[in-house]
């Protein structure tokens, strides 16, 4: 199986989000592609894609969008540390 190649850019808000998650006790692994973060918290795992607030999809992200559409598990998109914290503390809406 050949994994598709993805653009390796990192959203500017990712460090802030990772730091906030670690501050509340999360394990955070930066994957990069096809998804940004693998988060562990209270015996649960989360796949999270980080997007900048107001960012428009780029053409070089089509492979990633296709992967996310075809993934059979849960994926969340977060733009702020507050969203990410709400996600793992189960109050995400």
TIRO-2110 file (N, C-alpha, C; in Angstrom, 1 decimal):
// TIRO-2110
0.8, -1.2, 0.0, N, 1, A
0.0, 0.0, 0.0, CA, 1, A
0.9, 1.2, 0.0, C, 1, A
0.6, 2.1, -0.9, N, 2, A
1.4, 3.4, -1.0, CA, 2, A
0.6, 4.5, -0.3, C, 2, A
1.2, 5.2, 0.6, N, 3, A
0.5, 6.3, 1.3, CA, 3, A
0.7, 7.5, 0.4, C, 3, A
-0.4, 8.3, 0.3, N, 4, A
-0.2, 9.5, -0.5, CA, 4, A
0.7, 10.5, 0.2, C, 4, A
1.3, 11.4, -0.6, N, 5, A
2.2, 12.4, -0.1, CA, 5, A
1.4, 13.6, 0.2, C, 5, A
1.8, 14.2, 1.3, N, 6, A
1.0, 15.4, 1.8, CA, 6, A
2.0, 16.6, 2.0, C, 6, A
1.4, 17.8, 1.9, N, 7, A
2.2, 19.0, 2.1, CA, 7, A
2.6, 19.0, 3.6, C, 7, A
3.7, 19.5, 3.9, N, 8, A
4.3, 19.4, 5.3, CA, 8, A
4.2, 20.7, 6.0, C, 8, A
3.2, 21.6, 5.7, N, 9, A
3.1, 22.9, 6.4, CA, 9, A
2.5, 22.7, 7.8, C, 9, A
2.8, 23.5, 8.7, N, 10, A
2.2, 23.5, 10.1, CA, 10, A
1.5, 24.8, 10.3, C, 10, A
0.3, 24.7, 10.7, N, 11, A
-0.5, 25.9, 11.0, CA, 11, A
0.1, 26.6, 12.2, C, 11, A
0.1, 27.9, 12.2, N, 12, A
0.7, 28.7, 13.2, CA, 12, A
0.1, 28.5, 14.6, C, 12, A
-1.1, 28.1, 14.7, N, 13, A
-1.8, 28.0, 16.0, CA, 13, A
-1.5, 26.6, 16.6, C, 13, A
-0.8, 25.7, 15.9, N, 14, A
-0.6, 24.4, 16.4, CA, 14, A
0.2, 24.3, 17.7, C, 14, A
1.2, 25.1, 17.8, N, 15, A
2.0, 25.0, 19.0, CA, 15, A
1.2, 25.5, 20.3, C, 15, A
0.4, 26.5, 20.1, N, 16, A
-0.4, 27.0, 21.2, CA, 16, A
-1.4, 25.9, 21.6, C, 16, A
-2.0, 25.2, 20.6, N, 17, A
-3.0, 24.2, 20.9, CA, 17, A
-2.3, 23.0, 21.6, C, 17, A
-1.1, 22.6, 21.1, N, 18, A
-0.4, 21.5, 21.7, CA, 18, A
0.0, 21.8, 23.2, C, 18, A
0.5, 23.0, 23.4, N, 19, A
0.9, 23.4, 24.7, CA, 19, A
-0.3, 23.4, 25.7, C, 19, A
-1.5, 23.9, 25.2, N, 20, A
-2.6, 23.9, 26.1, CA, 20, A
-3.1, 22.5, 26.4, C, 20, A
-3.1, 21.6, 25.5, N, 21, A
-3.5, 20.3, 25.7, CA, 21, A
-2.5, 19.6, 26.7, C, 21, A
-1.3, 19.8, 26.5, N, 22, A
-0.3, 19.2, 27.5, CA, 22, A
-0.5, 19.8, 28.9, C, 22, A
-0.8, 21.0, 29.0, N, 23, A
-1.0, 21.7, 30.3, CA, 23, A
-2.2, 21.1, 31.1, C, 23, A
-3.1, 20.5, 30.4, N, 24, A
-4.2, 19.8, 31.1, CA, 24, A
-4.0, 18.3, 31.3, C, 24, A
-2.9, 17.8, 30.9, N, 25, A
-2.5, 16.4, 31.1, CA, 25, A
-2.7, 15.5, 29.9, C, 25, A
-2.8, 16.0, 28.7, N, 26, A
-2.9, 15.2, 27.5, CA, 26, A
-1.6, 14.7, 27.1, C, 26, A
-1.6, 13.5, 26.5, N, 27, A
-0.4, 13.1, 25.7, CA, 27, A
-0.7, 13.6, 24.3, C, 27, A
0.3, 14.2, 23.6, N, 28, A
0.1, 14.7, 22.3, CA, 28, A
1.2, 14.3, 21.4, C, 28, A
0.9, 13.6, 20.3, N, 29, A
1.9, 13.2, 19.3, CA, 29, A
1.6, 14.0, 18.0, C, 29, A
2.6, 14.7, 17.5, N, 30, A
2.4, 15.4, 16.3, CA, 30, A
2.7, 14.4, 15.1, C, 30, A
1.7, 14.2, 14.3, N, 31, A
1.8, 13.2, 13.2, CA, 31, A
2.2, 14.0, 12.0, C, 31, A
1.5, 15.1, 11.7, N, 32, A
1.8, 15.9, 10.5, CA, 32, A
0.8, 15.6, 9.4, C, 32, A
1.0, 14.4, 8.8, N, 33, A
0.1, 14.0, 7.7, CA, 33, A
-0.1, 12.5, 7.8, C, 33, A
-1.3, 12.1, 7.6, N, 34, A
-2.4, 12.8, 7.0, CA, 34, A
-3.2, 13.6, 7.9, C, 34, A
-2.9, 13.5, 9.2, N, 35, A
-3.7, 14.3, 10.2, CA, 35, A
-2.7, 14.9, 11.2, C, 35, A
-3.0, 16.1, 11.8, N, 36, A
-2.0, 16.8, 12.5, CA, 36, A
-1.6, 16.2, 13.9, C, 36, A
-2.6, 15.8, 14.7, N, 37, A
-2.3, 15.4, 16.1, CA, 37, A
-3.0, 14.1, 16.4, C, 37, A
-2.4, 13.3, 17.2, N, 38, A
-3.0, 12.2, 17.9, CA, 38, A
-2.9, 12.6, 19.4, C, 38, A
-4.1, 12.6, 20.1, N, 39, A
-4.2, 13.1, 21.4, CA, 39, A
-4.7, 12.0, 22.3, C, 39, A
-4.1, 11.8, 23.5, N, 40, A
-4.6, 10.8, 24.4, CA, 40, A
-5.0, 11.6, 25.7, C, 40, A
-6.2, 11.3, 26.2, N, 41, A
-6.7, 11.9, 27.4, CA, 41, A
-7.7, 11.1, 28.1, C, 41, A
-7.5, 10.7, 29.4, N, 42, A
-8.4, 9.9, 30.2, CA, 42, A
-8.8, 8.6, 29.4, C, 42, A
-7.8, 7.9, 28.9, N, 43, A
-8.0, 6.6, 28.2, CA, 43, A
-8.8, 6.7, 26.9, C, 43, A
-8.8, 7.9, 26.3, N, 44, A
-9.5, 8.1, 25.0, CA, 44, A
-8.4, 8.7, 24.1, C, 44, A
-8.6, 8.3, 22.8, N, 45, A
-7.8, 8.9, 21.7, CA, 45, A
-8.6, 9.8, 20.8, C, 45, A
-7.9, 10.8, 20.3, N, 46, A
-8.5, 11.7, 19.4, CA, 46, A
-7.6, 12.0, 18.2, C, 46, A
-8.1, 12.0, 17.0, N, 47, A
-7.4, 12.4, 15.8, CA, 47, A
-7.9, 13.9, 15.5, C, 47, A
-7.0, 14.8, 15.5, N, 48, A
-7.3, 16.2, 15.4, CA, 48, A
-6.5, 16.8, 14.2, C, 48, A
-7.3, 17.5, 13.4, N, 49, A
-6.7, 18.3, 12.3, CA, 49, A
-6.7, 19.8, 12.8, C, 49, A
-5.6, 20.5, 12.7, N, 50, A
-5.5, 21.9, 13.1, CA, 50, A
-5.7, 22.8, 11.9, C, 50, A
-6.6, 23.7, 12.0, N, 51, A
-6.8, 24.7, 10.9, CA, 51, A
-6.8, 26.1, 11.5, C, 51, A
-6.2, 27.0, 10.8, N, 52, A
-6.3, 28.4, 11.3, CA, 52, A
-7.7, 29.0, 11.1, C, 52, A
-8.0, 29.8, 12.1, N, 53, A
-9.4, 30.5, 12.0, CA, 53, A
-9.5, 31.2, 10.7, C, 53, A
-10.5, 31.0, 9.9, N, 54, A
-10.8, 31.7, 8.7, CA, 54, A
-9.9, 31.2, 7.5, C, 54, A
-9.1, 30.1, 7.7, N, 55, A
-8.3, 29.6, 6.6, CA, 55, A
-9.1, 29.0, 5.5, C, 55, A
-8.8, 29.3, 4.3, N, 56, A
-9.5, 28.7, 3.1, CA, 56, A
-8.7, 27.4, 2.7, C, 56, A
-9.4, 26.4, 2.3, N, 57, A
-8.7, 25.2, 1.8, CA, 57, A
-7.8, 25.5, 0.7, C, 57, A
-6.6, 24.9, 0.7, N, 58, A
-5.6, 25.0, -0.4, CA, 58, A
-5.7, 23.9, -1.3, C, 58, A
-5.4, 24.1, -2.6, N, 59, A
-5.4, 23.0, -3.6, CA, 59, A
-4.5, 21.9, -3.2, C, 59, A
-3.4, 22.1, -2.5, N, 60, A
-2.4, 21.1, -2.2, CA, 60, A
-2.9, 20.2, -1.0, C, 60, A
-4.1, 20.5, -0.5, N, 61, A
-4.7, 19.7, 0.6, CA, 61, A
-5.7, 18.8, 0.1, C, 61, A
-5.9, 18.6, -1.2, N, 62, A
-7.0, 17.7, -1.7, CA, 62, A
-6.8, 16.3, -1.2, C, 62, A
-5.6, 15.8, -1.2, N, 63, A
-5.3, 14.4, -0.8, CA, 63, A
-5.7, 14.2, 0.7, C, 63, A
-5.4, 15.3, 1.5, N, 64, A
-5.7, 15.2, 2.9, CA, 64, A
-7.3, 15.2, 3.1, C, 64, A
-7.9, 16.1, 2.3, N, 65, A
-9.4, 16.1, 2.4, CA, 65, A
-10.0, 14.8, 2.0, C, 65, A
-9.5, 14.2, 1.0, N, 66, A
-10.0, 12.9, 0.5, CA, 66, A
-9.8, 11.8, 1.6, C, 66, A
-8.6, 11.8, 2.2, N, 67, A
-8.3, 10.9, 3.3, CA, 67, A
-9.3, 11.1, 4.5, C, 67, A
-9.5, 12.3, 4.9, N, 68, A
-10.4, 12.6, 6.0, CA, 68, A
-11.8, 12.1, 5.6, C, 68, A
-12.3, 12.3, 4.4, N, 69, A
-13.6, 11.9, 4.0, CA, 69, A
-13.7, 10.4, 4.0, C, 69, A
-12.7, 9.7, 3.7, N, 70, A
-12.7, 8.2, 3.6, CA, 70, A
-12.4, 7.5, 4.9, C, 70, A
-11.9, 8.2, 5.9, N, 71, A
-11.5, 7.6, 7.2, CA, 71, A
-12.8, 7.1, 7.9, C, 71, A
-12.8, 5.9, 8.4, N, 72, A
-14.0, 5.3, 9.0, CA, 72, A
-14.1, 5.7, 10.5, C, 72, A
-13.2, 6.3, 11.1, N, 73, A
-13.2, 6.7, 12.5, CA, 73, A
-13.5, 8.2, 12.6, C, 73, A
-13.4, 8.7, 13.8, N, 74, A
-13.7, 10.1, 14.1, CA, 74, A
-12.5, 11.0, 13.9, C, 74, A
-12.7, 12.1, 13.3, N, 75, A
-11.7, 13.1, 13.2, CA, 75, A
-12.4, 14.5, 13.5, C, 75, A
-11.7, 15.3, 14.3, N, 76, A
-12.2, 16.6, 14.6, CA, 76, A
-11.2, 17.6, 14.1, C, 76, A
-11.8, 18.8, 13.7, N, 77, A
-11.0, 19.9, 13.3, CA, 77, A
-11.1, 21.0, 14.3, C, 77, A
-10.0, 21.5, 14.8, N, 78, A
-9.9, 22.5, 15.8, CA, 78, A
-9.1, 23.7, 15.3, C, 78, A
-9.5, 24.9, 15.7, N, 79, A
-8.8, 26.1, 15.3, CA, 79, A
-8.2, 26.8, 16.5, C, 79, A
-8.7, 26.5, 17.7, N, 80, A
-8.2, 27.2, 18.9, CA, 80, A
-7.9, 26.2, 20.0, C, 80, A
-7.2, 26.6, 21.0, N, 81, A
-6.9, 25.7, 22.1, CA, 81, A
-8.1, 25.5, 22.9, C, 81, A
-9.0, 26.5, 23.0, N, 82, A
-10.3, 26.2, 23.7, CA, 82, A
-11.1, 25.1, 23.1, C, 82, A
-11.2, 25.1, 21.7, N, 83, A
-11.9, 24.0, 21.0, CA, 83, A
-11.3, 22.7, 21.3, C, 83, A
-10.0, 22.6, 21.3, N, 84, A
-9.3, 21.3, 21.5, CA, 84, A
-9.5, 20.9, 23.0, C, 84, A
-9.5, 21.8, 23.9, N, 85, A
-9.7, 21.4, 25.3, CA, 85, A
-11.1, 20.9, 25.5, C, 85, A
-12.1, 21.6, 24.9, N, 86, A
-13.5, 21.2, 25.0, CA, 86, A
-13.7, 19.8, 24.4, C, 86, A
-13.0, 19.6, 23.3, N, 87, A
-13.1, 18.3, 22.7, CA, 87, A
-12.7, 17.1, 23.6, C, 87, A
-11.5, 17.3, 24.2, N, 88, A
-11.0, 16.2, 25.1, CA, 88, A
-11.7, 16.1, 26.4, C, 88, A
-12.3, 17.2, 26.9, N, 89, A
-13.0, 17.2, 28.1, CA, 89, A
-14.5, 16.9, 27.9, C, 89, A
-14.8, 16.5, 26.7, N, 90, A
-16.2, 16.0, 26.4, CA, 90, A
-17.3, 17.1, 26.4, C, 90, A
-16.9, 18.3, 26.3, N, 91, A
-17.9, 19.3, 26.3, CA, 91, A
-17.9, 20.1, 24.9, C, 91, A
-17.3, 19.4, 23.9, N, 92, A
-17.2, 20.0, 22.6, CA, 92, A
-18.5, 20.0, 21.9, C, 92, A
-18.9, 21.0, 21.2, N, 93, A
-20.2, 21.1, 20.5, CA, 93, A
-19.9, 21.4, 19.1, C, 93, A
END
